Amino acid sequence: MTENSGVKHGGAPGSRGRTTVADVVVEKIAGMAARDVLGVHALGSGLSRSMGSMRERMPGAGSGKSVTRGVSVEVGEVQAAIDLEIVVDYGVSITDVASAVRENVISAVERMAGREVVEVNIMVSDVKLPDEEDEGEERQRIQ
């Protein structure tokens, strides 16, 4: 004989409720995934990197580089679209780097955020030359 406790279970636990993923979460995932690709020097344009480095030096402005700089997303209930602005290292194949970035970002966002990535648009805004200093880097005054 089985006892009925009066509690009704309306389906699998995964279907009871809703999970919302904020845009900033997808931006951070995409930014980290893009930075992991060999040949990507930085994300964002020179101006946004300069402004970001100035902002990072201000007390209380947060710690470290902004993971979302150069990343823009649109996130829906089941899909996401991502725009990236990257700086590549001199000497790498831009098309190969862009393809690797696209693949890495799609994989990371779909795995971690559970959103189908419908597009990853990449704009290469600069090439980092070997003898160039990074925007915002300060030269040592004393050697």
C-alpha positions in Angstrom: 0.0 0.0 0.0 1.4 3.4 -0.9 0.7 6.6 1.0 -0.2 9.9 -0.7 1.1 12.8 1.3 -1.0 15.3 -0.7 2.1 17.0 -2.3 1.8 17.1 -6.0 5.0 17.2 -8.1 4.3 19.1 -11.3 7.2 17.8 -13.4 11.0 17.7 -13.4 12.7 20.1 -11.0 14.4 21.8 -14.0 11.0 22.8 -15.4 9.8 24.5 -12.3 10.7 28.1 -12.6 12.6 30.3 -15.0 16.3 31.2 -15.3 17.2 34.6 -16.6 20.7 35.5 -17.8 21.7 39.1 -17.7 23.4 40.8 -20.7 26.5 41.5 -18.6 26.9 37.8 -17.8 27.0 37.0 -21.5 29.4 40.0 -22.1 31.8 38.7 -19.6 31.7 35.1 -20.9 32.3 36.4 -24.5 35.0 38.8 -23.4 37.0 36.1 -21.6 36.5 33.6 -24.4 37.8 36.1 -27.0 40.8 37.0 -24.9 41.8 33.3 -24.6 42.5 33.1 -28.4 46.1 33.3 -29.4 46.6 36.4 -31.6 44.1 38.6 -29.8 46.0 41.4 -28.1 43.1 43.3 -26.6 39.4 44.0 -26.9 38.1 47.5 -27.6 39.3 50.4 -29.7 42.3 52.5 -28.7 40.1 55.2 -27.3 38.1 52.8 -25.1 41.3 51.1 -23.9 42.8 54.5 -23.0 39.7 55.6 -21.1 39.5 52.3 -19.4 43.1 52.4 -18.2 42.5 55.9 -16.8 39.3 54.8 -15.1 41.2 51.8 -13.6 43.7 54.1 -11.9 41.0 56.1 -10.1 40.5 55.0 -6.5 37.3 53.0 -6.0 36.8 52.5 -9.7 37.0 48.7 -9.6 39.9 46.3 -10.0 41.7 45.2 -13.1 40.8 45.5 -16.8 37.2 45.6 -17.8 36.2 42.2 -19.1 33.4 43.7 -21.1 35.4 46.4 -22.9 34.8 45.9 -26.7 31.9 43.5 -26.2 28.3 44.2 -27.0 25.5 41.7 -26.7 21.8 41.2 -27.2 20.4 38.4 -25.1 17.0 36.9 -25.4 15.2 34.0 -23.7 17.0 31.4 -25.9 19.3 33.2 -28.2 22.2 35.7 -28.1 23.9 37.9 -30.7 27.4 39.2 -29.9 29.5 42.1 -31.4 33.3 42.2 -30.6 35.9 44.8 -31.3 39.4 43.3 -31.2 43.0 44.3 -31.6 45.2 41.6 -33.1 48.9 41.0 -32.8 51.0 41.9 -35.9 51.9 38.9 -38.0 48.8 36.7 -37.3 46.2 35.8 -39.9 43.3 38.1 -39.1 40.8 35.7 -40.7 42.2 32.7 -38.7 42.1 34.7 -35.4 38.5 35.9 -36.1 37.4 32.4 -36.9 39.0 31.0 -33.7 37.4 33.9 -31.6 34.0 33.2 -33.1 34.3 29.4 -32.4 35.6 30.0 -28.8 32.9 32.6 -28.0 30.0 30.5 -29.4 31.2 27.4 -27.5 31.6 29.3 -24.2 28.3 31.2 -24.3 26.3 28.2 -25.4 27.9 25.9 -22.7 27.8 28.4 -19.8 24.8 30.6 -20.5 22.6 28.0 -22.3 21.8 30.5 -25.1 22.0 29.6 -28.8 24.5 32.1 -30.4 23.0 33.3 -33.7 25.9 35.5 -34.7 29.3 36.8 -33.6 30.3 39.9 -35.5 34.0 40.8 -35.2 35.5 44.2 -36.0 39.3 44.3 -36.0 40.0 47.9 -35.0 43.8 47.8 -34.7 47.0 45.8 -35.1 49.5 45.7 -32.2 52.9 46.2 -33.6 55.9 44.6 -31.8 57.5 48.0 -30.9 54.4 49.8 -29.8 53.5 50.4 -26.2 50.0 49.5 -25.1 47.6 52.4 -24.7 47.7 53.5 -21.1 51.0 51.9 -20.3 53.5 54.2 -18.7 57.2 54.1 -19.4 59.4 53.6 -16.5 61.1 56.9 -15.7 64.1 55.3 -14.1 66.0 52.3 -15.4 
